[in-house]
Amino acid sequence: QWGQLDDVELMDEFARTIANQDATQDASRGASEASVEVARELVLSLGEVVQQHPERAWAWYFLGENLSTLGMFDVATPAYRQAAKRLTESDEKALALGRAALTSYIVEQLQLTPEVQQLIDEALQLDPNEANVLRLLASDAENREDHDAAISWWRRLAQLNPESSLAREKIATLQSLREASGPVIEVAVSLAADLRPDAGLRVFVAARNAEAAGTPPLAVAELAVADLPAKLRLDNSLAVGPFDLSSAELVYVSALVSRDGTANRSVGDWFAESGRFPLASPPDLVELVISDVAP
């Protein structure tokens, strides 16, 4: 009577939920008719429990789990929230918030809305290694084709669970995608300390073929003075003409603060240029400090 007797009484429902989820996963990403029927029964029984005893945190949590199995993510989210509200241990509360973030993310059509982000922030504040949140962030980065960020999140998951074959497979796949996407140049751009251009002026960061003077840039990124200092990457997706980075062997990178808002250097513009380097072995980071004035 001094322990978690309420939860002990519900262990059968909890165990059936976990077993049903495992069966669903083994059946290959979709719930079978039998799994759906079990989840429906558990939703009804656990639904009665939380109506009669709303203080039972784990009943709310496993209600959310069964609703998720049924694809009812819009009502699973509030169930997880109710669980998080009642759980007292930080890691347990983070677990419920992480599940709420995941189902809310699905409901929001895989968008990091303010509500989803708030759930993520709350979960990570309680547990920086909450696995559901890390998987959500990894998947979101994949959806945005931010391979570096996705690899970083999956690596954290792999560190938490070295036996995870999924994390290893994801990392290998993403590394292959990143390599297949062509050359990448990482660039850091800043202003000289004594330079004070208008914050609204446009800044163009470009990679050019060092062996073909006068040709259009191979990749261009645009930002504003207000964004500086900034780190960015130049790759084939930023091509503006008939040629991209993959078409060159030797390149250099420039940064331009444009007074008239165009990418062509004019008198009085501020700029910086890197030295030449081969794309086969680019620097880890090209650092440009804008300080020179165009004559």
DOZAVO-972401 format. One record per residue (C-alpha): x, y, z. Coordinates in steps of 0.001 Angstrom, whole numbers, plus 500000, padded with zeros to 6 digits. Example, Ala and Ser with C-alpha at 12.3 -4.5 7.8 and 13.67 -1.06 7.14 Angstrom:
<pts>
512300495500507800513670498940507140
</pts>
This chain:
<pts>
500000500000500000503004502301500455504249501805496887502770502528493458499846500177494001497653502004491471500215501405488738500755497797489827497036497170489357497365498412485771500525496507484888498580494109482689497311496991480516500783498520480411502437495219479480499827494509476801500451497972475334504200497366475069503746493871473628501234495176471096503620497946470006506431495408469544504118493204467463503133496198465331506776497067464644507630493453463825504732493385461409506506496019459386505554499530460097501804499104460073499350497894462658497696494562461855493975494063462419494755492156465607497014494962466876494371497550466096491761495565467990494027495215471032494797498950470956491092499764470786490356497581473797493173499217475743492003502708474803488567501887476215489890500346479435492532502999480077490071505717479090487766504536481864490676504527484314491682508137483644488075509267483816487618507682487225491193508297488470492668511250486550495651511372488920497112508153487477499941509494485357501021506222483737497459505433482727497458508696480775500826507836479228499800504364478040496491505740476830498568508024474607500627505044473438497552503118472331496007506167470680499286506562468756499099502930467614495653503728466214497027506815464446494914509122466638497800511509467213495618514574467789494134513029470947497321511186471921499118514521472399496845515788475213497025512346476876500820512579476968500539516152478276498275514950481091500863512298481949503699514834481970501695517111484251501379514333486848504749512580486619507300513770489179510629512295488047512457514484485525513291511677483093509731510342483193508220513772482649510685514330479773509641511002478233505968512028478209506798515478476830508970513887474143506112511659473054503781514679473048506264516576470875506450513673468427502683513248468029502181517009467794504877517161465098502974514523463104499673516378463525501361519585462323502407517794459121506064517484460126506516521172460890508360522565463911505562524881464977505907527026468134503847524461470073506064521580468967509205523587469707507943524427473187507389520743473940510872519954472628512446522682474764510613521550477902511637517927477373515299518736476693515472521013479712514486518044481871516554515490479943519011516675477248519187513108475937515457512410475617515452509880472772512056510724471267513065514360470883516457513496469403514790511209466846512284513937466014515074516463465440517044513961463362514009513230461190513197516918460805516761517634459651516470514779457146513208516206455815514934519547455302517869517749453641520212519173456267522424516126456233525025517513458640522446518289461319520714514936460842524025513073461184524795515026464351521457514060465962521785510412464935525309510326466348523969511479469702521403508703469568524111506196468663526171507310471668523163506800473925522522503351472462525661501888470844523676498752469958521235500706467781521540499427464229519011502044463069521264504922464125524295503392462386522309502770459201520939506311459202524397507820459660525844505738456812522961506635454475523174510342455264526933510408454795526473508825451364523828511409450456526069514228451602528972512964449525526745512422446492525422515955446588528722517369445343531419519643446777530729521735449867532546524868451029532043525978454621532398529757454975532525532161457939531888535823457083532353538816459363532975542559459209536181544286460198535875545892463619536044549447462232533448548843459501529902550120460088527823549710456907524052550053457010522470546939458536520071546578455621522700546365452876522840543072450995525812540736451327526749538274448585529027535320449270530183533598446094532466530811444933534121531337441546536208529284439176539788530457439715540763529236436248538000531010434311538094534730435016534985536710434133532596533752434225529482533731436429529890532480440001529465528787440662527444529285443860526035532371445567524471532855448996522741536102449940522251537646453359522251541091454995524790543071456990522518542581460007523099538803459723526866539130460196528889537443461520527524534304459913528510530788458938527123529250455770527823526597453200528157526853449456527150523830447398525600522892444050522114523881445204523258527533445147524300527576441477523058530658439609524309529996436096525052527123433743527919525843435923528024524652439524530819523756441946531185520294440469532283521862437182535467523403438642538678522123440182540251525311441570538099528010443182538146531035445460535453532574447639534492536237447978532145538235450173530683541562449053528711544240450890526854545903448028525816549552448225523445549296445251522066545853446093523580544012443129526066541143443161528518542976440869531288544823442672531044548624442351533125551572443540532827551990447300531605548460448011533320546501450778534683543043450053537002540198451003538483537351448986540068534048449890543066532476448257542640529771445641542110526207446741541215522864445097537669521621445589539028518113445992540470519177449353538862522447450485539741524097453821537664523015456791536462526619457008537057529593454701537165532689456917536423536037455264536718539342457092535194542097454985537446545156455143538670546182451668537000548956449676536482548546445929538335551287443962
</pts>
